[in-house]
Amino acid sequence: MDLSDKAEATVYEATELLNGLRNELAVLPKQRDPSPKADLTTADIIETGVTTKGMEAQARAILEKHHDNFLEDGNAVPAPARRVIGDFNVDDAKPVARRFRSIRPERLRKAYDQLENLLQTELIEYSHSEWASPIVIVMKKNGGDIGTCIDYRIALQLIRRTHYPLPLIDDLLIGFESVLWVLSLAVAKRLWAVPMTLWAKHISVLICLLRRFQWTKMLLGLKNAPPICQQMLVNCLWSFVRLPASEAAQMDVDGLAFLGVDVGDSAQADTLIECMTGFPRNVPASSQLKPGWEESSYVDDIGYGAETWEQLCVDLDRLLYWLRCWGTSMSLLKSKLGKKMISCLSHEIEADRIQAQPKITEGVKGLPSSSTLKDVQSFLTSLNYYNEFNEGLPVIAAVLNKLTDEQIQSGRDLGRAMEAFGILKRKIMSTTLLRGPDSQKSFVIIIHANPWAGCAVLGQESDGVIFPVHITGRMLHGHELRYHPAENEVVSLIRALRVFRTMLAGTMLIKIYTRYSVLKWISTSRSLEGRCRHWSARLAPWPLEIFKVQQDDDDLSAIMRAGITPRDKLDRNADIIISATERVIGSPPFRLEMLGPGYEGWLFSFDGDAKKSDWWGSAGCILWELPSWDVVQARGFHFADVTVNEAEYHGMIEGSKMAL
């Protein structure tokens, strides 16, 4: 790519359409009625056998009040958002122009129809920009319809990524444990409500045989689109900034009265804002507009729950008023109100459980073996989204992570990979039912560590049974591969405390189930060195109560809820798929706590001392046989002209000779 000073624009000539472009394509949506009015009779607010006609009428009255804020079609164009605009930063990069791709005549008409609909809804407009990204026609499975996409690969490489954070999915799934009623609201094509700067429009240009067009609104396929949408939703729901009085005055009278906003003289208020700061968007909102709910929001999904139906209706009414304030439209077909269970962020959420959506697990059931490396990576990425359900994921996925494209194409040495693929499919199809964390109860952490990975299950006891709340784990790397499993248990626990810290903060007791005594020794000993001292400092702030369980079938399996895989079974799965060449010989145990109950071998102990007055020293050593702890031999030695350290050293030498 030529970005020299002499180059005004860089032209790319496409030669072939590469496989696997779906991660770098923006899809042109199909447009029907640009802004269809929602039919409130189709609203999903009935819980069969639970809700009454009075409860349903109460919810429909709220929807009728906010009728204009709901759109019927998921592809409808929403009203423009207030006080937001999209832009891209490409530094000093020169414009990049790519040649258009040829389109067969019988498909050109279909592409024209889609572009015409976008022009009518003013989502695109004609362009004379020097930037250009080609339209790509993708045939759908039925063989007749087409999907029209834009290849933004080169443009995306030049756009700098924003640093606005996106929330973790795991953190958004908690907080529903004490609610009886839940709802989910789907934002209607939120990005289409975001206008773009002239510079951003020029970068978004799409080119085909018909003409050049540029987007007037944000598109999901462009980099930074999800963070922009998340930033808008967070500001809308949490009220970090407020609208200028001139724009707040555009709200209807009912909305202003409900939110308690007095715009007064809008011109005078805006002048006052400009005097206060050069950034009118950074003016804090008034205390009257502060949110009174704790919802979960991610890009275009909002999930919320309440303990009573009356509270749910009150909060829904207030939430919809607040969304109207910022010009946010909702999709009626994708929203569910007043339910015992909702689908949110590809999970099914109820008051007492969380699980993966059944349609996703069913889709995995018939999934064929991957034929390319990119398919394998896509499969592993989808599994990562549900890692809280699979405690053995790090070990099993490691086999697939090491595959190469050449190995997959040739079919060479794929036995263990196919075994791992089958195990992962079975795990997804039988996902664990997780429970929402209850902050009023103590937590339980069940640790599992082997020579390749460390995993931990966070649970809570109910009626004497441990129910899983969350699962985490990772592969071991570098020097960790030479740790003893007892040390890896400590590493796994420290990671679990870090991952689960939002749920564990403030808890009075955390029960830990471990196979070895090392964890208890590290958490209580005052004479530690090296990494053990570091681990002890990391564990010190937590209220831990440690229980040693040698085998799952001793006491633990009786109280584990179905869905928590026994640790012995996890070890067997690892033994099947980890090849012998990948097994790293770890360092020998250095403490008795690391020895298993049936360990067979020899134990050698020694000690020595010396008098400073005449420098005479002595040493003693004992050879034990395990597991019976029978004394095989014991001896003592005397040395002249030695220090204390030298006496111990000579005792070790003589004892080693005795053992050999």
GUKOL-740672 format. One line per field, with one value per residue (C-alpha): residue number from 1; x, z, y; residue in three letters. Coordinates in steps of 0.2 Angstrom, whole numbers, plus 5000, padded with zeros to 4 digits. Example, Ala and Ser with C-alpha at 12.3 -4.5 7.8 and 13.67 -1.06 7.14 Angstrom:
<recs>
pos: (1;2) $
x: (5062;5068) $
z: (5039;5036) $
y: (4978;4995) $
code: (ala;ser) $
</recs>
This chain:
<recs>
pos: (1;2;3;4;5;6;7;8;9;10;11;12;13;14;15;16;17;18;19;20;21;22;23;24;25;26;27;28;29;30;31;32;33;34;35;36;37;38;39;40;41;42;43;44;45;46;47;48;49;50;51;52;53;54;55;56;57;58;59;60;61;62;63;64;65;66;67;68;69;70;71;72;73;74;75;76;77;78;79;80;81;82;83;84;85;86;87;88;89;90;91;92;93;94;95;96;97;98;99;100;101;102;103;104;105;106;107;108;109;110;111;112;113;114;115;116;117;118;119;120;121;122;123;124;125;126;127;128;129;130;131;132;133;134;135;136;137;138;139;140;141;142;143;144;145;146;147;148;149;150;151;152;153;154;155;156;157;158;159;160;161;162;163;164;165;166;167;168;169;170;171;172;173;174;175;176;177;178;179;180;181;182;183;184;185;186;187;188;189;190;191;192;193;194;195;196;197;198;199;200;201;202;203;204;205;206;207;208;209;210;211;212;213;214;215;216;217;218;219;220;221;222;223;224;225;226;227;228;229;230;231;232;233;234;235;236;237;238;239;240;241;242;243;244;245;246;247;248;249;250;251;252;253;254;255;256;257;258;259;260;261;262;263;264;265;266;267;268;269;270;271;272;273;274;275;276;277;278;279;280;281;282;283;284;285;286;287;288;289;290;291;292;293;294;295;296;297;298;299;300;301;302;303;304;305;306;307;308;309;310;311;312;313;314;315;316;317;318;319;320;321;322;323;324;325;326;327;328;329;330;331;332;333;334;335;336;337;338;339;340;341;342;343;344;345;346;347;348;349;350;351;352;353;354;355;356;357;358;359;360;361;362;363;364;365;366;367;368;369;370;371;372;373;374;375;376;377;378;379;380;381;382;383;384;385;386;387;388;389;390;391;392;393;394;395;396;397;398;399;400;401;402;403;404;405;406;407;408;409;410;411;412;413;414;415;416;417;418;419;420;421;422;423;424;425;426;427;428;429;430;431;432;433;434;435;436;437;438;439;440;441;442;443;444;445;446;447;448;449;450;451;452;453;454;455;456;457;458;459;460;461;462;463;464;465;466;467;468;469;470;471;472;473;474;475;476;477;478;479;480;481;482;483;484;485;486;487;488;489;490;491;492;493;494;495;496;497;498;499;500;501;502;503;504;505;506;507;508;509;510;511;512;513;514;515;516;517;518;519;520;521;522;523;524;525;526;527;528;529;530;531;532;533;534;535;536;537;538;539;540;541;542;543;544;545;546;547;548;549;550;551;552;553;554;555;556;557;558;559;560;561;562;563;564;565;566;567;568;569;570;571;572;573;574;575;576;577;578;579;580;581;582;583;584;585;586;587;588;589;590;591;592;593;594;595;596;597;598;599;600;601;602;603;604;605;606;607;608;609;610;611;612;613;614;615;616;617;618;619;620;621;622;623;624;625;626;627;628;629;630;631;632;633;634;635;636;637;638;639;640;641;642;643;644;645;646;647;648;649;650;651;652;653;654;655;656;657;658;659;660) $
x: (5000;5007;5005;5019;5016;5015;5000;4983;4974;4978;4969;4967;4963;4953;4958;4947;4935;4943;4935;4929;4926;4911;4921;4926;4909;4895;4878;4866;4849;4833;4820;4801;4791;4803;4795;4780;4769;4769;4753;4752;4740;4756;4766;4772;4766;4757;4764;4751;4744;4752;4747;4729;4718;4721;4739;4739;4728;4740;4755;4746;4741;4759;4763;4749;4756;4773;4766;4776;4792;4789;4793;4785;4799;4816;4823;4813;4823;4822;4821;4837;4846;4849;4866;4877;4887;4898;4916;4932;4950;4962;4977;4986;4981;4978;4961;4960;4950;4946;4939;4921;4917;4907;4889;4880;4866;4852;4858;4861;4842;4841;4856;4848;4832;4841;4851;4835;4826;4841;4841;4822;4825;4840;4852;4864;4867;4877;4895;4911;4923;4940;4937;4929;4925;4917;4900;4901;4886;4884;4871;4860;4856;4840;4850;4838;4840;4856;4865;4873;4888;4902;4921;4928;4944;4956;4947;4945;4964;4966;4952;4959;4950;4941;4945;4928;4925;4912;4905;4908;4894;4896;4894;4878;4870;4870;4857;4841;4842;4829;4817;4800;4796;4808;4808;4819;4819;4827;4833;4827;4842;4851;4865;4854;4849;4867;4872;4890;4902;4906;4923;4915;4903;4918;4926;4910;4909;4903;4905;4897;4893;4878;4887;4896;4886;4890;4881;4873;4870;4882;4883;4887;4900;4911;4924;4919;4901;4897;4906;4897;4880;4885;4891;4874;4864;4874;4872;4854;4851;4863;4862;4880;4876;4860;4853;4854;4838;4834;4834;4825;4811;4808;4801;4782;4774;4770;4788;4794;4781;4785;4804;4802;4812;4809;4817;4812;4820;4829;4840;4845;4849;4860;4870;4873;4879;4891;4898;4900;4910;4916;4908;4890;4888;4898;4885;4880;4861;4850;4847;4829;4834;4845;4840;4832;4835;4849;4847;4859;4862;4873;4874;4855;4848;4841;4837;4828;4819;4808;4801;4783;4772;4767;4786;4790;4776;4782;4800;4795;4785;4799;4812;4802;4800;4819;4822;4811;4821;4836;4826;4828;4815;4812;4807;4791;4793;4810;4804;4797;4788;4782;4790;4796;4810;4818;4831;4845;4862;4860;4856;4839;4838;4826;4826;4834;4844;4854;4857;4862;4848;4841;4841;4860;4863;4852;4862;4878;4871;4872;4888;4900;4918;4928;4936;4947;4957;4946;4931;4940;4944;4926;4919;4931;4926;4908;4912;4921;4905;4898;4914;4904;4895;4911;4924;4934;4935;4953;4961;4950;4950;4969;4970;4960;4970;4986;4979;4987;4978;4989;4985;4967;4967;4978;4968;4985;4985;4967;4962;4964;4957;4941;4939;4941;4928;4916;4918;4915;4899;4892;4897;4887;4872;4871;4875;4874;4860;4868;4860;4861;4872;4863;4873;4865;4873;4891;4900;4909;4923;4928;4945;4952;4970;4980;4997;4989;4975;4967;4948;4936;4917;4909;4893;4881;4873;4855;4846;4863;4867;4880;4872;4884;4884;4899;4913;4931;4947;4963;4977;4994;5009;5028;5034;5017;5018;5031;5021;5015;4996;4995;5003;4992;4977;4983;4985;4967;4960;4969;4962;4945;4945;4950;4936;4922;4927;4911;4901;4912;4915;4907;4904;4907;4913;4920;4922;4936;4937;4954;4963;4979;4984;4996;4982;4979;4997;5000;4985;4990;5009;5020;5037;5035;5047;5047;5031;5022;5024;5016;5002;4999;4997;4985;4974;4975;4960;4948;4938;4943;4938;4947;4942;4953;4944;4955;4942;4925;4916;4922;4910;4909;4899;4885;4882;4887;4872;4871;4880;4896;4908;4917;4936;4941;4931;4940;4956;4951;4946;4963;4972;4962;4966;4983;4997;5012;5024;5015;5016;5028;5037;5034;5046;5045;5034;5044;5031;5022;5006;5008;5009;4994;4987;4993;5010;5023;5042;5055;5057;5074;5075;5091;5097;5113;5121;5138;5145;5153;5164;5175;5167;5162;5146;5134;5121;5108;5097;5082;5076;5057;5047;5030;5015;5018;5031;5042;5060;5072;5088;5094;5112;5121;5138;5151;5162;5176;5180;5163;5149;5131;5128;5142;5136;5119;5127;5138;5123;5114;5129;5131;5112;5111;5125;5115;5099;5108) $
z: (5000;4995;5007;5002;5000;4981;4982;4983;4984;4985;4972;4976;4962;4968;4959;4969;4983;4998;5009;5026;5023;5035;5049;5038;5028;5032;5026;5017;5026;5017;5019;5019;5026;5032;5049;5052;5067;5080;5082;5101;5100;5095;5111;5121;5138;5143;5154;5152;5168;5178;5172;5174;5162;5174;5174;5155;5154;5165;5154;5138;5145;5147;5130;5123;5132;5123;5106;5096;5104;5097;5079;5072;5060;5066;5050;5052;5052;5069;5073;5074;5091;5100;5103;5096;5080;5073;5067;5062;5065;5051;5056;5040;5029;5011;5004;4998;4983;4978;4961;4960;4958;4943;4946;4935;4925;4934;4951;4947;4948;4965;4971;4963;4973;4989;4985;4980;4997;5006;4996;4999;5018;5017;5024;5009;4997;4981;4984;4975;4989;4984;4996;4989;4996;4984;4985;4986;4981;4992;4987;5001;5004;4995;4979;4973;4985;4987;5001;4997;5008;5008;5009;5021;5025;5020;5027;5044;5045;5044;5057;5074;5087;5101;5119;5126;5136;5133;5148;5151;5147;5163;5173;5164;5168;5187;5198;5193;5208;5219;5205;5201;5184;5170;5154;5139;5127;5110;5103;5086;5074;5086;5074;5061;5072;5073;5060;5054;5050;5032;5035;5041;5026;5014;5022;5022;5003;4994;4975;4962;4944;4947;4956;4972;4988;5005;5022;5031;5047;5056;5050;5061;5050;5053;5067;5083;5079;5094;5107;5100;5102;5120;5125;5119;5129;5145;5144;5141;5155;5168;5164;5165;5154;5150;5134;5131;5135;5117;5113;5129;5124;5109;5120;5123;5138;5146;5145;5153;5167;5171;5172;5181;5169;5168;5152;5155;5143;5131;5123;5140;5147;5132;5134;5152;5147;5135;5148;5160;5149;5131;5130;5132;5132;5148;5158;5172;5173;5186;5202;5196;5181;5190;5186;5199;5192;5190;5172;5161;5144;5130;5113;5109;5122;5139;5153;5169;5183;5198;5213;5210;5195;5201;5203;5186;5178;5187;5182;5164;5162;5169;5158;5142;5146;5149;5132;5124;5131;5120;5105;5107;5098;5103;5092;5098;5090;5099;5116;5130;5145;5161;5159;5171;5158;5145;5132;5134;5127;5120;5137;5145;5162;5176;5194;5199;5184;5169;5153;5135;5123;5117;5099;5100;5108;5095;5081;5088;5088;5069;5066;5054;5057;5052;5035;5037;5051;5051;5054;5069;5076;5074;5083;5098;5098;5100;5114;5123;5124;5135;5145;5161;5157;5153;5167;5155;5141;5142;5142;5128;5117;5118;5106;5093;5096;5090;5073;5058;5041;5032;5045;5043;5024;5023;5037;5045;5064;5067;5079;5096;5088;5082;5100;5107;5094;5100;5118;5116;5106;5119;5133;5123;5120;5139;5146;5165;5173;5182;5197;5199;5214;5230;5240;5256;5256;5257;5242;5238;5226;5220;5212;5199;5193;5182;5173;5159;5165;5181;5183;5197;5199;5210;5218;5233;5245;5245;5256;5258;5239;5230;5214;5201;5199;5187;5180;5174;5169;5158;5151;5160;5152;5153;5171;5177;5167;5179;5195;5206;5204;5222;5217;5202;5213;5222;5204;5200;5216;5214;5196;5202;5216;5203;5190;5203;5213;5208;5215;5230;5236;5254;5257;5274;5270;5255;5257;5246;5242;5237;5235;5244;5261;5253;5250;5269;5273;5262;5269;5287;5287;5293;5286;5267;5254;5235;5225;5241;5250;5235;5234;5253;5251;5237;5247;5263;5260;5257;5271;5266;5275;5267;5266;5260;5249;5242;5230;5223;5229;5247;5253;5239;5226;5238;5239;5221;5210;5193;5180;5190;5182;5194;5194;5191;5174;5169;5172;5161;5147;5148;5147;5131;5121;5127;5118;5127;5118;5126;5144;5153;5168;5183;5197;5211;5227;5240;5254;5262;5259;5241;5242;5239;5252;5242;5238;5238;5240;5252;5263;5269;5283;5290;5302;5309;5321;5328;5344;5341;5356;5349;5331;5334;5325;5323;5311;5310;5296;5295;5280;5280;5269;5263;5265;5280;5288;5294;5299;5287;5294;5306;5309;5317;5313;5321;5312;5317;5313;5305;5305;5307;5288;5285;5298;5289;5272;5278;5286;5269;5260;5272;5272;5253;5253;5266;5255;5239) $
y: (5000;5017;5030;5042;5061;5060;5048;5056;5040;5022;5010;4992;4980;4964;4948;4935;4934;4926;4914;4919;4937;4938;4946;4961;4964;4976;4969;4980;4978;4974;4989;4987;5000;5013;5017;5006;5010;4996;4985;4985;4970;4959;4964;4949;4953;4937;4924;4909;4904;4918;4935;4941;4952;4966;4965;4964;4979;4989;4985;4989;5006;5010;5004;5015;5030;5027;5020;5032;5026;5008;5002;4986;4980;4976;4984;5001;5017;5025;5044;5053;5052;5068;5076;5062;5060;5047;5050;5040;5043;5037;5049;5055;5040;5044;5039;5021;5017;4999;4993;4988;4969;4963;4958;4946;4954;4943;4949;4967;4971;4964;4974;4990;4987;4986;5002;5011;5007;5014;5030;5032;5030;5042;5030;5032;5046;5049;5052;5060;5054;5047;5033;5017;5000;4987;4979;4960;4948;4933;4920;4913;4895;4895;4898;4912;4927;4937;4945;4962;4966;4979;4974;4986;4976;4989;5004;4995;4993;5012;5017;5018;5009;5019;5015;5016;5000;4987;4978;4960;4948;4938;4954;4958;4942;4944;4954;4944;4932;4942;4946;4938;4948;4952;4961;4964;4979;4979;4995;4997;4998;5010;5014;5020;5034;5041;5053;5054;5068;5073;5065;5048;5048;5049;5034;5024;5025;5009;5007;4996;4996;5007;5022;5027;5030;5035;5031;5045;5035;5023;5005;4990;4983;4999;4999;5007;5006;4995;5006;5021;5013;5007;5024;5032;5019;5021;5040;5038;5026;5032;5051;5056;5071;5081;5088;5107;5116;5119;5101;5096;5108;5096;5083;5082;5090;5074;5068;5084;5084;5066;5068;5085;5095;5114;5120;5138;5150;5138;5151;5158;5141;5136;5153;5149;5131;5138;5150;5136;5124;5123;5106;5107;5088;5087;5096;5084;5080;5087;5075;5074;5064;5051;5033;5023;5005;4993;4986;4977;4985;4979;4989;4987;4975;4981;4968;4972;4964;4968;4960;4964;4967;4985;4989;4982;4993;5009;5006;5002;5018;5028;5019;5022;5041;5042;5033;5046;5060;5054;5049;5031;5020;5002;4986;4979;4962;4959;4966;4955;4963;4955;4938;4925;4921;4932;4929;4942;4942;4924;4918;4913;4922;4917;4922;4905;4900;4905;4894;4895;4897;4880;4885;4888;4871;4863;4871;4864;4847;4845;4855;4846;4845;4861;4861;4876;4884;4899;4888;4881;4898;4903;4888;4891;4909;4904;4893;4907;4916;4901;4897;4900;4883;4873;4869;4858;4871;4876;4859;4852;4868;4868;4854;4863;4879;4870;4865;4872;4875;4863;4850;4852;4852;4836;4827;4823;4818;4824;4810;4819;4835;4826;4818;4836;4842;4829;4832;4851;4848;4837;4850;4863;4852;4848;4865;4867;4877;4891;4900;4919;4924;4928;4941;4936;4918;4912;4905;4889;4887;4870;4870;4858;4858;4846;4848;4857;4869;4876;4877;4883;4882;4895;4889;4892;4880;4878;4864;4855;4855;4865;4874;4881;4900;4902;4893;4899;4891;4894;4884;4884;4893;4893;4889;4885;4869;4863;4867;4853;4851;4858;4874;4875;4874;4890;4898;4893;4900;4917;4918;4913;4926;4939;4934;4932;4948;4957;4943;4939;4957;4959;4941;4935;4917;4908;4889;4881;4863;4857;4840;4846;4854;4866;4879;4879;4880;4895;4904;4902;4901;4915;4909;4909;4913;4916;4914;4906;4923;4932;4920;4922;4941;4938;4927;4937;4949;4935;4926;4908;4892;4878;4859;4845;4832;4819;4811;4818;4802;4805;4819;4831;4822;4819;4838;4843;4848;4839;4849;4851;4839;4828;4832;4814;4814;4830;4822;4807;4819;4827;4811;4806;4821;4827;4818;4810;4822;4837;4831;4841;4833;4844;4847;4834;4839;4849;4848;4833;4842;4839;4820;4810;4798;4783;4789;4775;4780;4785;4801;4807;4819;4827;4841;4847;4859;4866;4874;4891;4888;4874;4872;4854;4849;4834;4829;4816;4808;4796;4786;4783;4771;4778;4776;4765;4778;4764;4769;4760;4767;4781;4787;4801;4809;4821;4834;4844;4863;4866;4879;4876;4877;4865;4853;4853;4851;4836;4828;4829;4821;4807;4804;4804;4790;4780;4782;4776) $
code: (met;asp;leu;ser;asp;lys;ala;glu;ala;thr;val;tyr;glu;ala;thr;glu;leu;leu;asn;gly;leu;arg;asn;glu;leu;ala;val;leu;pro;lys;gln;arg;asp;pro;ser;pro;lys;ala;asp;leu;thr;thr;ala;asp;ile;ile;glu;thr;gly;val;thr;thr;lys;gly;met;glu;ala;gln;ala;arg;ala;ile;leu;glu;lys;his;his;asp;asn;phe;leu;glu;asp;gly;asn;ala;val;pro;ala;pro;ala;arg;arg;val;ile;gly;asp;phe;asn;val;asp;asp;ala;lys;pro;val;ala;arg;arg;phe;arg;ser;ile;arg;pro;glu;arg;leu;arg;lys;ala;tyr;asp;gln;leu;glu;asn;leu;leu;gln;thr;glu;leu;ile;glu;tyr;ser;his;ser;glu;trp;ala;ser;pro;ile;val;ile;val;met;lys;lys;asn;gly;gly;asp;ile;gly;thr;cys;ile;asp;tyr;arg;ile;ala;leu;gln;leu;ile;arg;arg;thr;his;tyr;pro;leu;pro;leu;ile;asp;asp;leu;leu;ile;gly;phe;glu;ser;val;leu;trp;val;leu;ser;leu;ala;val;ala;lys;arg;leu;trp;ala;val;pro;met;thr;leu;trp;ala;lys;his;ile;ser;val;leu;ile;cys;leu;leu;arg;arg;phe;gln;trp;thr;lys;met;leu;leu;gly;leu;lys;asn;ala;pro;pro;ile;cys;gln;gln;met;leu;val;asn;cys;leu;trp;ser;phe;val;arg;leu;pro;ala;ser;glu;ala;ala;gln;met;asp;val;asp;gly;leu;ala;phe;leu;gly;val;asp;val;gly;asp;ser;ala;gln;ala;asp;thr;leu;ile;glu;cys;met;thr;gly;phe;pro;arg;asn;val;pro;ala;ser;ser;gln;leu;lys;pro;gly;trp;glu;glu;ser;ser;tyr;val;asp;asp;ile;gly;tyr;gly;ala;glu;thr;trp;glu;gln;leu;cys;val;asp;leu;asp;arg;leu;leu;tyr;trp;leu;arg;cys;trp;gly;thr;ser;met;ser;leu;leu;lys;ser;lys;leu;gly;lys;lys;met;ile;ser;cys;leu;ser;his;glu;ile;glu;ala;asp;arg;ile;gln;ala;gln;pro;lys;ile;thr;glu;gly;val;lys;gly;leu;pro;ser;ser;ser;thr;leu;lys;asp;val;gln;ser;phe;leu;thr;ser;leu;asn;tyr;tyr;asn;glu;phe;asn;glu;gly;leu;pro;val;ile;ala;ala;val;leu;asn;lys;leu;thr;asp;glu;gln;ile;gln;ser;gly;arg;asp;leu;gly;arg;ala;met;glu;ala;phe;gly;ile;leu;lys;arg;lys;ile;met;ser;thr;thr;leu;leu;arg;gly;pro;asp;ser;gln;lys;ser;phe;val;ile;ile;ile;his;ala;asn;pro;trp;ala;gly;cys;ala;val;leu;gly;gln;glu;ser;asp;gly;val;ile;phe;pro;val;his;ile;thr;gly;arg;met;leu;his;gly;his;glu;leu;arg;tyr;his;pro;ala;glu;asn;glu;val;val;ser;leu;ile;arg;ala;leu;arg;val;phe;arg;thr;met;leu;ala;gly;thr;met;leu;ile;lys;ile;tyr;thr;arg;tyr;ser;val;leu;lys;trp;ile;ser;thr;ser;arg;ser;leu;glu;gly;arg;cys;arg;his;trp;ser;ala;arg;leu;ala;pro;trp;pro;leu;glu;ile;phe;lys;val;gln;gln;asp;asp;asp;asp;leu;ser;ala;ile;met;arg;ala;gly;ile;thr;pro;arg;asp;lys;leu;asp;arg;asn;ala;asp;ile;ile;ile;ser;ala;thr;glu;arg;val;ile;gly;ser;pro;pro;phe;arg;leu;glu;met;leu;gly;pro;gly;tyr;glu;gly;trp;leu;phe;ser;phe;asp;gly;asp;ala;lys;lys;ser;asp;trp;trp;gly;ser;ala;gly;cys;ile;leu;trp;glu;leu;pro;ser;trp;asp;val;val;gln;ala;arg;gly;phe;his;phe;ala;asp;val;thr;val;asn;glu;ala;glu;tyr;his;gly;met;ile;glu;gly;ser;lys;met;ala;leu) $
</recs>
